[in-house]
Amino acid sequence: MQSRFAYRLKYILYRMSSAKELAQSLCQTALENSPLFIGIYEPTQQAFIFINQKGLEMFDVNAIDSFNHWYHKGIYVGIAVADKEKEMQMAMSQGKTWTEDLLFGKPNGRFFWGRIFVKQLDESGKWLINIADIQSEKSSLEKFSEGEARFEAMFMHAAIGIVMIDKESKIVLTNRFANGLFGYAPDELLGKPIEILLPSTLSAAHRSHTAKYLEKPQIRPMGIGMDLKARKKDGTLFSVEISLSYFVQNNNQYFISFINDITYKKKIEMEMILKNQEIKKLNESLEQEVMNRTNALVETLKDLEQSKTELEIALSKEKELGELKSRFVAMASHEFRTPLTAILSSASLIAKYPKSEDQEKREKHIHRIKSAVSNLTDILEEFLSVGKLEEGKIEAKWASFNIEDLINDVLSDLRNLTKTGQKIVYINQNCEQIYSDKSLLRKILINLCSNAIKFSGDESSITIQTASHADGFSLAVSDQGIGISEEDQKHLFDRFFRGVNVTNIQGTGLGLHIVAKYTEILGGKVQINSQLNLGTTVIVEFPLLSDER
């Protein structure tokens, strides 16, 4: 009996020992396969007694002794280890888990942002320390902050008054220009009813107009053909032009007014009216005497007619400028709202994925933020390019270079913009060394290819072709996209013009206008061949030039 009992006891102890070893083996495997730094720290020895392989790799060391040496020498950038351990010890004495985002240093001189978690492992006093690498998260937040700062600067420093109200007609935001325009200190208008900026006699009528606008809001100029007035803090009234827009954020509707002081414009218009009246009276009095006047009076009449023409031309340019400003404000409001909405929604969603296993979801929204910020930057670049062109600040810088090298360099950048399955084919026909402006030619090519990518579908092909001729060289970009109607082709190079079949595709309507201007600077000409739903080919021809220009 004793022999059988002893045998069973040994068997049971053997099974228990095997189960314990199996559990320890499974635990060890889980620690080593973790994507985080996992370490066990012994405070009394001031040293780590365990670090998983991922943790050693995170700090570019290959042994725990090397890490312990570096731990006291400079693991926390700018912070002493002893000071930081006091904070950890205090948190754990209160039964808490200590966590913080810190800048960690590596023995090779590099550093990274990490999120550290520290808790007491058991009654022995040992600490369990986890560290997650959050360098990409920090970089994304910094880029987002930069984009947000650019938008805030554009809003606050815009050379036009901007006032935002809520659905209760209370002012929630004003920019610096608006505060100065109405004579108020910063933030003084916040929370006030919008009627404070209107003539007191129009308050009741404005509330009625506002109620109707709230029912059916739209982007539009306000008071076309009317003499609109606004009221300053001191009660002074002045003439204004106003454009309206709206947007929805967090289920709250907001309305934006773009306000332009046209007092000087009204003054000029009145002076012109008076001048025209004077000219009319003078002409009427001269009609009776013109037959008896000498040639000197005839010359005087010509001078008066010329003055009248110059005044009419000035009025026409002023009106054109006003229309251009209104179109710009409407375009900017529409084009900025879409990427900004994407940035806000993605930033909010990132905060909902704090766990390490949510990294893929975070990366998705971080990519959306980057794409939206890049979109805003492209829009601003187009607006700035048009401004420089209109002011005549862009001049060609002539030089000799290899066009094939330039196009291959541009292609490497464009492939990041292509849609699924799209491919770009480059064909060169005896066109190598040319004499032109490399920067302007690059911008022309990028604009044409960006349009081809944007207005073509997935799995389509885009062709770039360069050719040398006896009298110059040509650059052609062809796509298999939505095409352009014959009617729209007449206006393609106008500022802000967009075809009727591209209303659902994002854009400013400035691309081809900029291409035409750059081509004109280089002495070339643009030709477009297109059919609806069959594709478009844009051909840019340049004259033959040499270094002796």
C-alpha positions in Angstrom: 0.0 0.0 0.0 2.8 2.5 0.9 4.5 1.8 -2.4 1.4 2.6 -4.4 0.7 5.8 -2.4 4.2 7.1 -2.8 4.1 6.5 -6.5 0.8 8.5 -6.9 2.1 11.3 -4.8 5.2 11.6 -7.0 3.0 11.6 -10.1 0.8 14.4 -8.7 3.8 16.5 -7.8 5.3 15.9 -11.2 2.1 17.1 -12.9 1.9 20.2 -10.7 5.5 21.1 -11.5 4.9 20.7 -15.3 1.8 22.9 -15.1 3.8 25.6 -13.3 6.5 25.5 -15.9 3.9 25.7 -18.7 2.3 28.8 -17.1 5.7 30.4 -16.7 6.6 29.6 -20.3 3.3 31.0 -21.6 3.8 34.2 -19.5 7.3 34.6 -20.8 6.1 34.2 -24.4 3.4 36.8 -24.0 5.9 39.3 -22.5 8.5 38.8 -25.3 5.8 39.1 -28.0 4.4 42.4 -26.6 4.9 45.5 -28.9 5.6 47.6 -25.7 8.6 48.0 -23.4 7.9 45.7 -20.4 10.2 45.7 -17.5 10.3 44.8 -13.8 12.1 47.3 -11.6 13.5 46.7 -8.2 13.5 50.1 -6.4 15.7 48.9 -3.5 18.4 47.9 -6.0 17.7 50.8 -8.3 17.9 48.4 -11.2 15.7 46.4 -13.7 15.6 42.7 -13.1 13.7 41.9 -16.3 13.2 43.7 -19.7 11.6 42.0 -22.7 13.3 41.9 -26.0 11.1 44.7 -27.5 12.1 46.9 -24.6 15.8 46.4 -25.3 15.3 47.1 -29.0 13.3 50.2 -28.2 16.5 51.7 -26.6 18.9 50.1 -29.1 20.7 48.0 -26.4 21.3 44.3 -26.4 21.5 43.4 -22.7 19.8 44.4 -19.5 23.1 45.4 -17.9 23.7 48.0 -20.7 20.2 49.3 -20.1 20.6 49.6 -16.3 23.9 51.6 -16.9 22.0 54.0 -19.3 19.0 54.2 -17.0 20.8 56.3 -14.4 22.9 58.2 -17.0 20.2 59.8 -19.2 17.0 57.9 -19.9 14.9 60.9 -19.3 15.9 63.9 -21.4 16.4 66.9 -19.1 15.0 65.1 -16.0 16.9 63.4 -13.2 16.0 59.8 -12.6 15.8 60.3 -8.8 13.3 63.2 -9.1 11.1 61.1 -11.4 11.2 58.1 -9.2 9.9 60.2 -6.2 6.8 61.1 -8.3 6.3 57.4 -9.2 6.7 56.3 -5.6 4.2 58.9 -4.3 1.6 57.8 -6.8 2.0 54.1 -6.0 1.9 54.8 -2.2 -1.7 56.0 -2.9 -2.5 52.9 -4.8 -2.5 54.6 -8.2 -0.9 53.8 -11.5 1.6 56.5 -12.6 1.6 57.6 -16.3 3.1 60.4 -18.2 4.3 61.4 -21.7 8.1 61.9 -21.6 11.0 62.4 -23.9 13.4 59.4 -23.7 17.0 59.4 -24.7 19.0 56.5 -26.2 22.7 55.7 -25.7 23.3 56.5 -29.4 22.2 60.1 -28.9 18.8 59.8 -30.4 15.6 60.4 -28.6 11.8 59.7 -28.9 8.5 60.5 -27.2 7.1 57.7 -25.1 4.1 57.1 -22.8 5.2 55.4 -19.6 2.9 53.4 -17.2 4.2 52.4 -13.7 2.4 50.3 -11.1 3.4 48.3 -8.1 3.7 44.6 -9.1 3.0 43.0 -5.7 3.7 43.2 -2.0 7.4 42.7 -2.7 7.6 46.3 -3.8 8.7 45.7 -7.4 7.4 47.9 -10.1 5.9 46.9 -13.5 7.0 49.5 -16.1 5.5 49.7 -19.6 6.6 52.2 -22.3 4.8 52.8 -25.6 6.5 54.7 -28.5 4.2 57.7 -29.4 6.7 59.5 -31.6 4.4 59.3 -34.7 1.4 60.5 -32.6 3.4 63.6 -31.4 4.5 64.4 -34.9 1.0 64.2 -36.3 -0.3 66.5 -33.5 2.4 69.0 -34.3 1.5 69.0 -38.0 -2.2 69.4 -37.1 -1.3 72.4 -34.8 0.7 74.0 -37.6 -2.3 73.7 -40.0 -4.6 75.1 -37.3 -2.3 78.0 -36.7 -2.1 78.8 -40.4 -5.9 78.9 -40.6 -6.2 81.1 -37.4 -3.6 83.5 -38.8 -5.5 83.7 -42.1 -8.7 84.4 -40.3 -7.4 86.9 -37.8 -5.2 88.8 -40.3 -7.6 88.8 -43.2 -7.9 92.3 -44.8 -11.7 92.1 -44.6 -14.1 92.1 -41.6 -15.3 88.7 -40.6 -18.1 88.3 -38.0 -19.5 84.9 -37.0 -22.9 84.4 -35.3 -24.9 81.5 -33.9 -28.5 80.6 -34.7 -29.6 83.0 -31.9 -28.0 85.9 -33.8 -25.4 86.3 -31.0 -21.8 87.2 -32.1 -19.4 84.3 -31.3 -16.3 85.3 -33.2 -14.7 88.4 -34.8 -11.4 89.0 -36.5 -9.0 91.9 -35.9 -10.1 93.8 -39.0 -13.7 93.7 -38.0 -13.0 94.9 -34.5 -11.0 97.9 -35.9 -13.7 98.5 -38.6 -16.5 98.9 -36.0 -14.3 100.5 -33.3 -14.5 97.8 -30.7 -11.8 96.3 -28.5 -10.8 92.6 -29.0 -13.6 90.2 -27.6 -15.8 93.2 -26.8 -18.4 92.1 -29.3 -18.6 88.5 -28.2 -22.1 87.5 -26.9 -23.7 90.7 -28.3 -26.6 90.6 -30.7 -25.7 91.2 -34.4 -28.1 94.2 -34.4 -25.5 96.2 -32.4 -23.7 96.6 -35.7 -26.7 97.8 -37.7 -28.5 101.2 -37.9 -31.1 101.3 -35.0 -33.9 101.9 -37.5 -33.2 98.6 -39.3 -33.1 96.3 -36.2 -36.7 95.0 -36.5 -36.5 94.5 -40.3 -33.1 92.7 -39.9 -34.6 90.2 -37.4 -37.3 89.3 -39.9 -34.7 88.9 -42.7 -32.5 86.8 -40.4 -35.4 84.4 -39.6 -36.0 83.8 -43.3 -32.3 83.2 -43.9 -32.1 80.7 -41.0 -34.9 78.7 -42.6 -33.0 78.4 -45.9 -29.3 79.4 -45.6 -27.1 79.8 -48.6 -23.8 81.3 -49.7 -24.6 84.6 -51.4 -23.9 88.4 -51.5 -26.3 90.4 -49.4 -28.3 93.5 -50.5 -27.3 93.5 -54.2 -28.2 96.9 -55.6 -29.0 98.3 -52.2 -27.1 101.0 -50.2 -26.2 98.9 -47.1 -25.1 100.7 -43.9 -23.3 99.5 -40.8 -23.0 101.2 -37.4 -19.7 101.7 -35.5 -19.4 101.8 -31.7 -19.7 105.6 -31.6 -22.9 105.5 -33.7 -21.3 106.5 -37.0 -22.8 104.9 -40.0 -20.8 103.8 -43.0 -21.4 102.0 -46.4 -20.6 98.3 -46.6 -20.7 95.3 -48.9 -21.6 92.0 -47.2 -21.3 88.3 -48.3 -22.9 85.6 -46.3 -22.0 81.9 -45.7 -22.7 79.2 -43.1 -21.5 75.9 -41.8 -22.5 73.2 -39.2 -20.2 72.0 -36.4 -21.2 69.6 -33.7 -24.9 69.9 -34.7 -24.7 73.7 -34.2 -25.3 76.0 -37.1 -23.1 79.1 -37.5 -23.3 82.0 -40.0 -20.4 84.1 -41.3 -20.5 87.6 -42.6 -17.7 89.0 -44.8 -17.8 92.8 -44.4 -16.0 95.3 -46.7 -16.0 99.1 -46.0 -16.9 100.7 -49.3 -17.1 104.3 -48.1 -14.3 105.4 -50.4 -15.8 103.5 -53.3 -19.2 105.3 -52.7 -17.4 108.6 -52.5 -15.7 107.9 -55.9 -19.0 106.8 -57.4 -20.6 110.0 -56.2 -17.8 112.1 -57.5 -18.1 110.4 -60.9 -21.8 111.0 -61.0 -21.3 114.7 -60.2 -18.5 114.8 -62.8 -20.7 113.2 -65.4 -23.4 115.7 -64.6 -21.0 118.6 -65.0 -19.8 117.1 -68.3 -23.3 116.8 -69.5 -24.2 120.4 -68.6 -21.0 121.6 -70.2 -21.7 119.6 -73.4 -25.2 121.1 -73.5 -23.9 124.6 -73.3 -21.2 123.9 -75.8 -23.6 122.4 -78.4 -24.9 125.9 -79.2 -21.5 127.4 -79.6 -19.4 124.6 -81.1 -20.1 125.7 -84.7 -18.6 129.1 -84.0 -15.8 128.0 -81.8 -12.2 127.7 -83.0 -10.2 124.5 -83.2 -9.0 125.2 -79.6 -12.5 124.6 -78.3 -12.7 121.4 -80.3 -9.5 120.2 -78.6 -11.0 121.1 -75.2 -14.0 119.0 -76.0 -11.8 116.1 -76.9 -10.0 116.4 -73.6 -13.3 116.3 -71.7 -14.4 113.2 -73.6 -11.2 111.5 -72.8 -11.6 112.4 -69.1 -15.1 110.9 -69.2 -13.8 107.7 -70.8 -11.0 107.3 -68.2 -13.6 107.7 -65.4 -15.8 105.1 -66.9 -12.9 102.7 -67.3 -12.0 103.3 -63.6 -15.5 102.5 -62.6 -15.6 99.4 -64.7 -12.3 98.2 -63.1 -13.6 99.0 -59.6 -16.8 97.0 -60.3 -14.8 94.1 -61.7 -12.6 94.1 -58.6 -15.7 94.0 -56.4 -17.1 91.0 -58.3 -13.7 89.3 -58.1 -13.6 89.8 -54.3 -17.1 88.3 -53.9 -16.2 85.3 -56.0 -13.0 84.8 -54.1 -14.8 85.0 -50.7 -17.4 82.5 -51.9 -14.8 80.1 -53.3 -12.5 80.3 -50.3 -15.4 79.7 -47.9 -16.5 76.6 -49.8 -13.0 75.1 -50.5 -11.7 75.6 -46.9 -14.8 74.2 -45.2 -14.4 70.7 -46.5 -10.8 70.0 -45.4 -11.4 71.9 -42.1 -14.4 69.7 -41.3 -12.3 66.6 -42.1 -9.5 67.8 -39.8 -11.9 68.5 -36.9 -13.8 65.2 -37.2 -10.6 63.1 -37.5 -9.0 64.9 -34.5 -12.0 64.2 -32.4 -12.0 60.5 -33.4 -8.3 60.1 -32.6 -9.0 60.9 -29.0 -11.4 57.9 -28.9 -8.7 55.4 -29.7 -6.2 55.6 -26.7 -5.2 51.9 -26.7 -2.1 50.6 -28.5 -4.2 48.1 -30.5 -6.1 51.0 -32.0 -3.0 52.3 -33.8 -4.4 51.3 -37.2 -7.5 53.4 -36.6 -5.5 56.3 -35.4 -3.3 56.1 -38.5 -6.4 56.2 -40.7 -7.5 59.5 -39.2 -4.0 60.9 -39.0 -3.7 60.3 -42.8 -7.0 62.2 -43.3 -5.6 65.1 -41.3 -2.4 65.1 -43.4 -4.4 65.0 -46.6 -6.7 67.8 -45.5 -3.8 70.0 -44.4 -2.0 69.3 -47.7 -5.3 70.3 -49.5 -5.4 73.6 -47.7 -1.8 74.3 -48.5 -2.4 73.6 -52.2 -5.4 76.0 -52.3 -3.4 78.8 -50.6 -0.5 78.2 -53.0 -2.9 78.7 -56.0 -4.3 81.9 -54.5 -0.8 83.2 -53.9 0.3 82.3 -57.4 -2.6 84.2 -58.9 -1.8 87.3 -56.8 1.8 87.3 -57.9 0.8 86.9 -61.5 -1.7 89.7 -61.4 0.9 92.0 -59.7 3.5 91.1 -62.4 6.0 89.8 -59.8 6.8 86.6 -61.7 9.6 86.7 -64.3 11.2 83.9 -66.2 14.7 82.7 -65.2 16.1 81.3 -68.4 18.5 78.4 -68.3 19.5 75.3 -70.3 18.4 71.9 -68.8 17.4 68.3 -69.7 13.6 68.1 -69.9 13.5 64.3 -69.5 15.2 64.6 -66.1 12.7 67.3 -65.1 9.7 65.2 -66.0 11.0 62.0 -64.4 11.6 64.0 -61.2 8.0 65.3 -61.3 6.6 61.8 -62.0 8.1 60.6 -58.7 6.1 63.2 -56.8 2.9 62.7 -58.8 2.7 58.9 -58.2 1.7 59.6 -54.6 -1.4 61.5 -55.9 -2.7 58.8 -58.3 -5.9 56.9 -57.7 -6.2 53.2 -57.5 -4.9 51.5 -60.7 -4.0 54.8 -62.4 -0.7 54.8 -64.3 1.3 57.6 -65.9 3.1 57.0 -69.2 5.9 59.3 -70.5 6.8 59.4 -74.2 9.8 61.5 -75.4 10.3 62.3 -79.1 13.8 63.6 -79.6 13.4 66.3 -76.9 16.3 66.5 -74.5 18.2 69.7 -73.8 16.0 72.8 -73.9 16.3 76.5 -72.9 13.4 77.7 -70.7 12.5 78.4 -67.0 12.7 75.1 -65.2 10.6 76.2 -62.2 7.7 77.6 -64.4 7.8 74.5 -66.7 7.6 72.3 -63.6 4.5 74.1 -62.3 2.8 73.9 -65.7 3.4 70.1 -65.8 2.2 69.6 -62.2 -1.0 71.6 -62.7 -1.8 69.7 -66.0 -1.1 66.3 -64.4 -3.0 67.1 -61.2 -6.0 67.9 -63.3 -5.7 64.7 -65.3 -5.4 62.6 -62.2 -8.3 64.5 -60.5 -10.8 64.2 -63.4 -9.9 60.6 -64.4 -11.2 57.5 -62.9 -9.6 54.4 -61.3 -7.6 52.1 -63.6 -7.2 54.8 -66.2 -4.0 55.9 -68.0 -2.4 59.3 -68.3 0.1 60.1 -71.0 2.8 62.8 -70.9 4.5 63.4 -74.3 7.3 65.8 -75.2 8.5 66.4 -78.7 11.1 68.6 -80.4 10.1 70.6 -83.6 12.0 72.7 -86.0 10.6 75.9 -84.4 10.5 74.8 -80.8 9.2 72.0 -78.5 5.8 70.9 -77.2 4.5 69.3 -74.0 1.2 67.4 -74.1 -0.8 65.7 -71.2 -3.6 63.4 -72.2 -6.2 61.6 -70.0 -9.2 59.3 -70.3 -11.4 61.4 -67.9 -14.7 63.1 -67.9 -13.8 65.6 -70.7 -14.9 69.2 -71.2 -17.9 70.4 -73.2 -17.4 72.8 -76.2 -19.3 75.5 -74.4 -17.1 75.3 -71.3 -13.9 75.2 -73.4 -14.5 78.9 -74.2 -14.0 79.9 -70.6 -11.4 77.4 -69.4 -8.7 80.0 -68.8 -10.9 82.4 -66.8 -10.2 82.8 -63.1 -12.3 80.6 -60.8 -14.2 79.0 -63.8 -15.2 75.4 -63.4 -17.0 73.2 -65.9 -20.6 72.2 -65.3 -19.7 68.5 -65.0 -17.1 68.9 -62.2 -19.3 70.4 -59.5 -18.7 67.3 -57.2 -14.9 67.4 -57.6 -12.9 69.6 -55.4 -11.0 72.5 -57.0 -10.6 76.3 -57.2 -10.9 76.9 -60.9 -7.5 78.5 -61.0 -5.3 75.7 -62.4 -5.6 76.3 -66.2 -5.6 80.1 -65.6 -2.2 79.8 -63.9 -1.0 77.4 -66.7 -2.0 80.0 -69.4 -0.2 82.8 -67.5 3.0 80.8 -67.0 2.9 79.8 -70.7 2.5 83.4 -71.8 5.6 84.4 -69.7 7.6 81.7 -71.5 6.3 83.0 -74.9 4.2 79.8 -75.6 0.6 79.0 -76.3 -1.9 76.5 -75.0 -4.3 74.3 -77.0 -7.0 72.0 -75.6 -8.7 69.1 -77.4 -11.5 67.4 -75.4 -14.8 65.5 -75.7 -17.2 64.7 -72.9 -16.6 61.3 -71.3 -13.7 60.5 -73.8 -10.9 62.5 -72.2 -8.8 65.6 -72.6 -5.5 66.5 -74.2 -3.7 69.8 -73.3 -0.9 70.8 -75.6 1.6 73.5 -74.7 3.9 74.7 -77.5 7.0 76.8 -76.8 9.2 78.7 -79.3 12.8 77.7 -80.0 15.2 79.8 -77.8 18.9 79.6 -77.0 21.4 80.8 -74.4 22.0 83.9 -76.6 18.5 85.3 -75.7 
